[in-house]
């Protein structure tokens, strides 16, 4: 629920690049989704074979530290990210994205219908998947979650905020320049990926907010609004404004009650 790169740096010292790349490719990264749009690119998810083929050299463990946080030899597209989150949401099935569900004639008859096409079936354990979803939920629901500012009581969202570097930083500018103080064309892109509802997913999204400096303030609010509007159309009784108003009141009542509750003390002997 928090962006802590050091955790992943430590993980990278225990995980070789080929294992990391295998899990990423399980999610569809580094390959075309097959969506019916012109010019789709595969992106990049590097492994040791890729480096040997492109640079004629071995992979160094230090390079994995950059890749594991999405930098270095990693390139993704928004459609890949949305499809990845859909796979996490549904339990591990990666589908080919479709633009049309069906085409109707003027008389209402179905002229053409597309069927779901599975690209890949992952083999994640239910335990590990539950842990991932727990962390994605905390991004919104915990007060210290990076997207808590976009949390809407009554809508269970799982997601992850992030940012994409636009220009290369030097050692002198990496920690000295405040993103918002830089010229707009140099600012980070804000990224958010997520899905809702967590336990019965209906929608997965990926939002790129160009030059917004961060996913929490730039992309997450838009993603939350998109998911809210979609769910309201899908189930107006459950997600309508009146229902969400009630959910919000209950949420704050519960929080205030918990804060006022006295701390328990050990019983006297």
N, C-alpha and C positions, 0 to 999 in steps of 0.2 A: 504493500500500500504506500510505501515511501520509495523514492528513487535513491538507492544506496549502492553506488558503483563498487565500493570496496568489497561488498559481499560477493559480487560476481567476479571481481579480480581474484579473490581467494578461491572461488569455485573453479576459475580457469586454470589454476595451478594443479587441479585434480582431474581436469577433463581435457582430453586431447581434442584437437580441432576436427578430426574426422567424426568423432562421436557427436560433437556439437552440431556439425553440419548435417549429420544424418537426422537428428531431431528437428532441425530447422526445415530441412527438405520434406520431412514427414508432414509439416504444416503447409507445404506448398511454396516456401520461400526459395528464391533462386531459379524459378521455372515459370513458364507462362501458364496462366490459369485456363486459357482457351476461350475467354470471353469473346463474343462476336463483335469486337471493335478493331479497327485497323491500327497497326503500329504497336501492338502490345510487345513489350520487351520482357525478357526473363528476369532481369535484375541480376544479382550476384550473391551467392552464398559460398564463400571460398572454402576449400579443403586442401589437404596436402597435395593431392593429384593435380588440382587446378594450379597451384603455385609452381609445381614442377613443370607443367605444360607451358605456362605463360612466361615464367621467369627463369626456368631451368635451374631452380635451386630448391633446397629443402625448406620445410616450414619450421620456423622457430617458435618455441613455446611462448615467448614474450608477445608474439603477434596475436595469440589467442585472447590476451587481455583486452585488446581493442575490439575484436570481433564479438566477444561475449556481451558487450554493452551496445552492440549495433553500429559500431564505428569500424574504421579500417575497410577491409574487403567485404563489405556488406552493402547491397543496394536493394531496396524493395519498392514496390509500387502500392498505391492506396488500395487497389483491388486485391492485391495479394494479402494485405493486412486485414482487410474486411473478411476475406475468405478464411484466413487463419483464425480469426476470432469466431467465425461461424462454426469452424471445426471444433474449437475448444468448447463452444456452447452446446453443440449437439452430441458431444461425447467422443469425438475423434474421427468423424467422417468428413473428408474433404470433397466437396462437390464442384462440378464445373459451373461457374456463374452463368445465369441466363438473364437476358434483357427482357424477354417476353415469356409470359406463362402460356398464353394462347391468343389466337387471333379470331375475332368474331366477324361474321358477315353482317350485312344490313338487316337481315331477318333474325339476327341473334344466334344463328347456327355457328358452331365452332369449325372454322376453316382449317386451322392449324394449331396443334398443341405440342408443347415441348415437355419431355419427361425428364425427371432428375437423372443426372449422370454422375456416378461416383468416380472420382479421379484416384482416390487413395483411401485406404482404411488403416488408420493408425492402430497401434497395439499398446495403448497406455493402460496402466492399472487404474482401477476405480479410485483407489486411495490417493494416488498422485494427482489425478484429475480433480478430486475434491479439494486437495490442498491448493491447487492453482486457482480454482474458483473462489475459495475462501479469501485468498489474497486479492483477487480482482474485485470482490465485493467490498473489501475493506478500503479500497481506493476511494470509494464514494461514501461509505457509511461511517467510517471512523473519523473523528474530528481532526485527526492529524493526517488523514488521507489526502493525497495530492489533488483529488477532484472533489473533495467534500463541499467546496463552494458551489458546486452544481448539483448536489444531492437533492432529490425530490422525494420526500416521504410518501410511501405508497407505490413507488416504482423501484423495484429491485434491479439495480444495474451493476454489472461487472465490467471493469475496464482498466486501461493503463494510459497514463499520460507520458509524453515524451517530447523530444525536440530533435530537429534535424539541422545540422550545421550547414551554413550556406557558403562561407568562405573559410579558407585555411587560416588558423591563428598561429602566430609566432609565440615563442616562449615569453616575449615581453608583453604581448597583448592578451594572452589566454585568460588571465585572472584579473587584469587591470581594467578592462572595458566593461562597463555595464551595458547589457544588451539594449535596453530601451534608449540609452544615450547615443547609440551608434546610428549612422545613416540607415534609413529603412532597408535599403537593398542589402545591407550586411547583417541584418538581424536574423536570428534563428527562426525556423519555421516551427510552429506549435503542432504537435501530433496527439491525437487521441484515438484509441481503438476500444471498442466495447460491444456489449450485447445486453439485451433485456427481454423479458424478466429472466433472472438467473436460473430459476428452477423449472421454467417452462419457456425457453427462449423463442421469440418471434422475430427478432430483428438484430442484425449485427451491422456495425458501422465503422468506418474509418474516416476521420476528418483531418485535413491538412489546412491549418490556418497560416497562410504565408506571412513571414516576417512578424509574427506575433510574439516572439521570444520564448513562449512556453506552452505546453499542452494544457496546463491547469487553467490558465487565464484566457488562452486564445482558442483552443480547439474543444475542450471539454464542455463549455457552455453551449456551443452549437450542437455538439453530439447529443447532449441531454435534451435539448429542445426538439431535435429530430426524432429521437426515440419516444419522447413524451407524446408528440403529435401523432406519430404512427400508431402507438398503442391506444390513444384516444379514439382514433378512427376504427381500430380493430375491435375495441371493447369499451364503448362510451360509458357504460354503466360502472365498470370497475375503475376506469382511469379518467373519468370526467372530472371537471373542475370541482364539483361538489364533493365527490368521493375523495379527491386529493386534499381538499380542504379539511375534511374529517381526519384523514390519515396524518396530516401535518399537526393538527391539534392533539391527537393521541400520541404522536411522537414526542412533542414537547412536554406533554403532561408526564409521560414516562420518564423523560430525562430529568425534569425538575423534581420528580418524586425520588429518583435515585440519588440526586445530589443532596436532598434534604435528609435522606435516611442516615441515622447515626451509625458510626462504625461499630461493628460487633466487638465485644470485649470477652476475654476468657472468663469462664465461670470460676468463682472463688472456690477454693477447697473447703 
